[in-house]
């Protein structure tokens, strides 16, 4: 029997956090090469990108592997432009980190032929995974989006504040792009009922602001984000607990792609295979299979086959079919887990090509996933967050009947 009464904490970081700046640039680069392939009439399924970004004081370095029809000069020019646009969109126009003034180095080279031979499309073979690894998906009934409550609301707090900052709403215009949140949720009888601790550290452009001043700015937004009754007199607030927070972003702390993998997924409420998402095209199962696992877990819960569901998928480089499928319904299942493991591969083709086709992943849809979580988002008309759809519910019910 799992614990029913406990506290659980998850954190999130804003789009202006140094690591998230790098994730955004890396995902803008993935989108860039998809857009360029489509524009030139090339098959987007042939695009390969593995772009890592490092950012520090007025310096951005992009390194990795790509396969594209563009020449080296075009790649450098277009990648630099994409990086500057990303930094500008986030809102960095500071002396130590400015979208126009930052020096950008592009160190992208062609994809390894040894890797390509195992993952390229071919008429006589299945398309293999781009690497070995394990990926996890998770869903539960704690929010309408079937996400764990602590990470969901940690994301929402920062997302709401960012929208207010971008819109120039009153005192929120004094906030900077860099921020972190942390929410401690109280569970009773296995369900989230309130928040005992709220942590919010946010950059501010007005150096005269104190922690108390910043709390006055952010508290109304936090209260409107959390469910009614979740904040009580006993809730402890920690707003800019170290005091002044003026120097932020990559000027205050270096950033790197892929360092916020728990923030990107389930906030610690579920296992993680260890692979990052941003900067990778969907032949990389670190990304696409993690999306597929979330998609399946969400549909299992949406189909009311369980209240909680964790799914693990495992792959080997160059091998198409998953090595294993594991399901844990955490004692909440209404169907045998072993039977469900057999069913999942029937309702969805879990080969890398099958995942990309089913979820429509060969598109420029990734930049918007770089901040505020890859899961628990709304599926977009452009094909973004397709893994959040619950269109497998009927197929799952029929398969397990």
Secondary structure by P-SEA (a helix, b strand, c coil): cccccbbbbbbbbccccaaaaaaaaaaaaaaaaaaaaaaacccccccccbbbbbbcccbbbbbbbbbccccaaaaaaaaaaaaaaaaaaacccccccccccbbbbbbcccccaaaaaaccccccccccccccbbbbbbccccccccccaaaaaaaaaaaaaaaaaaacccccccccccbbbbbbbbbcccccccccbbbbbbbbccccccaaaaaaacaaaaaaaccccccccccccccccccccccccccccccccccccccccccccccccccccccccccccccaaaaaaaaaaaaaaaaccccbbbbbbbbccccccccbbbbbccccccccaaaaaaaaaaaccccaaaaaaaaccccccccccccccccccccccccccccccccaaaaaaaaac
